[in-house]
Amino acid sequence: MSIKIKSPKDSFTIMNELVLPNDTNTLNNLMGGRLLHWMDIAAAISAQKHCNRIVVTASVDNVSFQQPIKLGDVITIEAKVTRAFNTSVEVRLDVWAENIPSGSRAKSNEAYYTFVAVDQSGRTIPVPELKPETEAEKELFAGALRRRQLRLILGGKMKPNDAKELKALFFPEE
């Protein structure tokens, strides 16, 4: 069986959430854990759309909070697969916070999640190839290999000396 080649737009997912009192801390700001939960759901949907399979979260890259998200804000999470590897995919997320009464909208977060496709028994299975189309998608695709190597090094699954693409950023002559 051949695996279909897919475009990043095939996995594009938009998820909206309204920040309610139960989602906030005592300062009426969205709790980080709640946002990470919503981001995981949006990223998983995106990964499943690409893989047409069950996926499990393998890693979450650094998530930094650029500004607080307030009670009553509407959160928009945009997710899209940036690269497919053998059995895993990298998903980029952008999070926007919108205050509807004031009309203000600001980017609040971005992150990369990695998912592994599995069968019904939990064994890893191959995923479709990804073919980027736009210049932005091609840049994200190219950077994904370096981000993957960094994740593997930090996770103790790769030795720094084996990360050729990542090393090339710091030591271009080698």
N, C-alpha and C positions, 0 to 999 in steps of 0.2 A: 504494500500500500504506500503510495507516495504522499508526502505531507505537503499541503498547500502552502505557497508563499503568501504572506499577508503584509498589508500596509499598516503603518501606525494608526491611521484613521479607523481601521477596522476595530481597534481596541478602545477608541476614545470614549470616555465615560465622564458624565457630569452628575454629581450628586449634590443635593442641597439639604441643609439642615437649619432649623431655627434654634438659636441658643435660648433655652428655657431656664428657669431658676434652678432646676435639678442638675443642670449642666455646669453650673458656675461655682466658684469659690466664694469666700466671704467678702471679696472685693467686687463681686458681680462680674468677674472675668471668667471666660470659658476655661475649664480645667484642661490642662495639657493632655491628660490621659484620655479624656473624652474625645478630644480632637484626634489623637492617635488612633483611637478605636474607629472613628468615622473614616479616617484616611486608609486604614487597613481594609475596611469594607470596600471603599471605592477602588483601591488598587487591586483587590482580589477580583472584583467584577471585571476590571480592565484585563487582567491576566487571563481570566477564564474566557473572555471573549476572544482573545488571541489564540489560546490553546484548545478551546472547545473541550476542556477537561477540568477535573477537580484540581485545584492548586492549593498549596500550603505556603504560608509565609516562611521564608528562609532567613531574611535579614531586613533590617530597617537601618538606613544610613542616618547620619546626623540630622536631626530635625531641630532647627533653631526657630525661635519665636521672635519675629521681627517687631511685633507690636501686640498688645493685648486685644483679645476679641471680647466684646461686651455683651452683656445680657440683652436680648432682643435683636442682636445682629443676625443676618442670614449668612450662612457659610456656603460657599460654592467650592467644591473640590473637583478639580479637573485631573483626570488620570489617563495616561497613554503609555503603551509599551514602547520602550526606546531601543531595546535590543533583545534578541532571542539567542540563547546559547544552546547547548545540547538538550538539557531537560529543564532549564530554568529561563525565566524572563526578568528583565529589569523594567520597572514601571516608574515613570516620573509623575510626581504629583505637584500641583500648584493649588494653593488654598487662598481664597479671597474672602474678605469679610465686608459685608455691605450693611450700612445703616440705612434702611429704606426711608424713614421720615426725612433724614437730612440729605439723602441722595449720595452720600459718600461711599466709595468703594476702594479698598486698599488690599494689596497683596500682603498676606500675613505669614505664610509658610511655603516652603518647598521641600521636597524630600524624594528619595529613591527607595523603593521597596523591591525586594527580590522574592520571586515565587518559584516553586518547583512544581511541575505537573506530575500528578500521580494517578495510578489506576485504582480500581476499587479495592485492591489489596494493599494500597499504600506504597507500591513500588514505583520508582521514577520511570517516566516515559518520555520519549522525544517530543519536542514542541515544534510547531511550524517555524520556518525561517521568516525573518522580518526584512522587508526591503523599504528603507526610508525613501521618501519622495522629495520633500522640501529641503532647502538648505539647513534650516533649523533641525529637522529630523536627522539629517546626515551628520551634523555636529554632535547631537546627542548620541547617535549610534556610535560614532568614532570614540567619544569619551567613555562610553560604557565599558569598554575593555579595561581601561585604566581604573575606573571605579570598581570593577569586579576584582581586579588584582589587589587593590587596596583592601576591599572587604575580606578577601581570602587571607591576606597577610594578617590583618587585625584579628581574624577568627582563628589564626594558627593553622590554616590549611595550605599555606604557601609560604615558601622562604622568600624573603625580600630579594635575594639575588636572582630568583627565577622570574621576577616580575619585569620582563624586558620592556614592555610598553611604558610602564610606570617609571622605570629607571631612566628611560630616554628623555623624560621631562627634566630630570635633574642632571643627567650626564650625557648630553647629546653626542659626544665624540666616541663613546664606547661602542 
